[in-house]
Amino acid sequence: MKYLTITIAAVGICLLACTSEVNNKPTLAKEDFNTVRIKTVPVLSIHESTQVAVLGIVVSKSEAKPSFKTGGVINRTFVKEGDFVKKGQILATLMMDEINAQVRQAEEGLIKAERDMNRVKNLFADSVATLEQAQNSTSAFEVAKRTSEIARFNRSYSEVRAPIAGKVVKQIMHSGEIVGPGTPVYAIMGVDNQDWVINAGLIDRDWARVKIGDLVDIKMDAYPGKNYSGKVTNKTSIGGNASGTFDIDIKFKSYPTNLATGLTAKVEIYPMEKEYYQVIPIEALVKSNGKQGYLFTIKDGKAKRIGVQIVKLLGDKVAISSGLEDIKEVVTIGAMYLEEGDTTIIK
């Protein structure tokens, strides 16, 4: 009996000790499965004057395709491809037989119209011809006079002269060929330093930043190791070409030794206008597709997914052009686990 009492007492003590141990364990906090612990960082705003790098093509802005005012048979050409010409230099002439005949015909018609007009005026003075006949004869004389002037004018332009100074890059028509009015005979390209420009196409965002007068650094594969300077001299007001870019012209300030149409140039434009954009850590982006990205911010304690336009990468940061208006903080740690509307706890 004594041993039984001792055994029961020992069991009771053990049960009491186990119960005390269970009651003394800390209670674990129970969290909602939709609650995500996150970290946010502030959105930074910066102004930066970044250069615009683009590939350009050297072209001549002075080009001409001179032609005859009237049609006819080419009598003689005076220059050939590769020749340099001066402004006003004669390039080609027409055979004058037909043209001279047209002038003589017009002049004889004028003489007849003048004779008819004078006769009708005399008859009208004697009350033989009517006023209408007198007026008609005067009109016919004026028409014949203008026809004669046109014929003489066309004869004076029965030759082609160079409208600009430059180099003949193509002879289109030759002696003995029949040419119509306005048909080009030569193609001439200006080759003086002031004629050369670099034509480059910019995307719309860069085109808006670049202004006429912005300075440009120029490098050309044709002249390795040499740098040239220039400035923006023209911006197109019409876009929509096949490449989707907007053209600008860059004028050389310091010229290479020799230039030709089609040479490529690597240009860096330094816009005077500074660029404004917002910066976030790259880990804040949960998804990106080219220039479009997505991230999370917190509104009223819940996750809100927003889309942004990416400008460029800046190391471990991303420059954003739009989408962060009125957004002060974005989620970094924990962003990959968030869904729209999730409850969040900021660490």
ChimeraX attribute file (.defattr): number of C-alpha atoms within 10 A of each C-alpha:
attribute: neighborCount
match mode: 1-to-1
recipient: residues
	/A:1	6
	/A:2	6
	/A:3	7
	/A:4	9
	/A:5	9
	/A:6	11
	/A:7	11
	/A:8	10
	/A:9	10
	/A:10	12
	/A:11	11
	/A:12	11
	/A:13	11
	/A:14	11
	/A:15	11
	/A:16	11
	/A:17	11
	/A:18	11
	/A:19	11
	/A:20	11
	/A:21	10
	/A:22	9
	/A:23	9
	/A:24	9
	/A:25	8
	/A:26	7
	/A:27	7
	/A:28	6
	/A:29	6
	/A:30	6
	/A:31	8
	/A:32	8
	/A:33	8
	/A:34	11
	/A:35	13
	/A:36	21
	/A:37	14
	/A:38	18
	/A:39	17
	/A:40	19
	/A:41	15
	/A:42	13
	/A:43	16
	/A:44	13
	/A:45	12
	/A:46	11
	/A:47	11
	/A:48	10
	/A:49	13
	/A:50	14
	/A:51	20
	/A:52	16
	/A:53	15
	/A:54	14
	/A:55	17
	/A:56	24
	/A:57	20
	/A:58	21
	/A:59	22
	/A:60	20
	/A:61	16
	/A:62	17
	/A:63	20
	/A:64	18
	/A:65	19
	/A:66	20
	/A:67	25
	/A:68	23
	/A:69	18
	/A:70	19
	/A:71	17
	/A:72	21
	/A:73	18
	/A:74	22
	/A:75	16
	/A:76	16
	/A:77	20
	/A:78	12
	/A:79	16
	/A:80	16
	/A:81	14
	/A:82	13
	/A:83	12
	/A:84	16
	/A:85	21
	/A:86	13
	/A:87	11
	/A:88	12
	/A:89	15
	/A:90	16
	/A:91	19
	/A:92	24
	/A:93	20
	/A:94	26
	/A:95	16
	/A:96	16
	/A:97	10
	/A:98	13
	/A:99	20
	/A:100	15
	/A:101	12
	/A:102	18
	/A:103	20
	/A:104	15
	/A:105	14
	/A:106	20
	/A:107	19
	/A:108	14
	/A:109	19
	/A:110	22
	/A:111	14
	/A:112	14
	/A:113	21
	/A:114	18
	/A:115	13
	/A:116	16
	/A:117	22
	/A:118	16
	/A:119	15
	/A:120	21
	/A:121	20
	/A:122	13
	/A:123	16
	/A:124	16
	/A:125	13
	/A:126	10
	/A:127	10
	/A:128	11
	/A:129	15
	/A:130	14
	/A:131	14
	/A:132	10
	/A:133	15
	/A:134	20
	/A:135	14
	/A:136	13
	/A:137	20
	/A:138	19
	/A:139	14
	/A:140	17
	/A:141	22
	/A:142	16
	/A:143	15
	/A:144	21
	/A:145	18
	/A:146	13
	/A:147	19
	/A:148	21
	/A:149	16
	/A:150	14
	/A:151	21
	/A:152	18
	/A:153	14
	/A:154	19
	/A:155	19
	/A:156	11
	/A:157	16
	/A:158	21
	/A:159	22
	/A:160	22
	/A:161	19
	/A:162	22
	/A:163	17
	/A:164	19
	/A:165	20
	/A:166	23
	/A:167	20
	/A:168	22
	/A:169	17
	/A:170	16
	/A:171	17
	/A:172	13
	/A:173	17
	/A:174	18
	/A:175	15
	/A:176	14
	/A:177	13
	/A:178	14
	/A:179	19
	/A:180	14
	/A:181	11
	/A:182	13
	/A:183	17
	/A:184	17
	/A:185	21
	/A:186	25
	/A:187	19
	/A:188	26
	/A:189	24
	/A:190	22
	/A:191	21
	/A:192	14
	/A:193	17
	/A:194	14
	/A:195	16
	/A:196	22
	/A:197	25
	/A:198	28
	/A:199	22
	/A:200	21
	/A:201	22
	/A:202	20
	/A:203	14
	/A:204	13
	/A:205	11
	/A:206	17
	/A:207	17
	/A:208	12
	/A:209	17
	/A:210	21
	/A:211	20
	/A:212	15
	/A:213	16
	/A:214	17
	/A:215	22
	/A:216	22
	/A:217	18
	/A:218	22
	/A:219	18
	/A:220	20
	/A:221	11
	/A:222	13
	/A:223	13
	/A:224	8
	/A:225	8
	/A:226	11
	/A:227	14
	/A:228	16
	/A:229	17
	/A:230	22
	/A:231	22
	/A:232	23
	/A:233	17
	/A:234	15
	/A:235	19
	/A:236	11
	/A:237	8
	/A:238	9
	/A:239	14
	/A:240	8
	/A:241	10
	/A:242	6
	/A:243	10
	/A:244	12
	/A:245	18
	/A:246	21
	/A:247	20
	/A:248	22
	/A:249	23
	/A:250	28
	/A:251	23
	/A:252	22
	/A:253	14
	/A:254	12
	/A:255	15
	/A:256	14
	/A:257	7
	/A:258	10
	/A:259	17
	/A:260	12
	/A:261	14
	/A:262	12
	/A:263	14
	/A:264	19
	/A:265	21
	/A:266	16
	/A:267	25
	/A:268	19
	/A:269	22
	/A:270	22
	/A:271	21
	/A:272	16
	/A:273	15
	/A:274	13
	/A:275	14
	/A:276	13
	/A:277	17
	/A:278	19
	/A:279	21
	/A:280	23
	/A:281	20
	/A:282	16
	/A:283	17
	/A:284	24
	/A:285	20
	/A:286	18
	/A:287	12
	/A:288	14
	/A:289	9
	/A:290	9
	/A:291	12
	/A:292	13
	/A:293	18
	/A:294	17
	/A:295	23
	/A:296	25
	/A:297	22
	/A:298	22
	/A:299	13
	/A:300	9
	/A:301	13
	/A:302	19
	/A:303	22
	/A:304	18
	/A:305	17
	/A:306	15
	/A:307	16
	/A:308	19
	/A:309	18
	/A:310	22
	/A:311	18
	/A:312	14
	/A:313	13
	/A:314	12
	/A:315	8
	/A:316	9
	/A:317	14
	/A:318	20
	/A:319	22
	/A:320	23
	/A:321	18
	/A:322	13
	/A:323	15
	/A:324	20
	/A:325	9
	/A:326	7
	/A:327	13
	/A:328	13
	/A:329	18
	/A:330	25
	/A:331	26
	/A:332	21
	/A:333	16
	/A:334	18
	/A:335	23
	/A:336	16
	/A:337	11
	/A:338	23
	/A:339	15
	/A:340	12
	/A:341	15
	/A:342	17
	/A:343	19
	/A:344	20
	/A:345	13
	/A:346	13
	/A:347	9
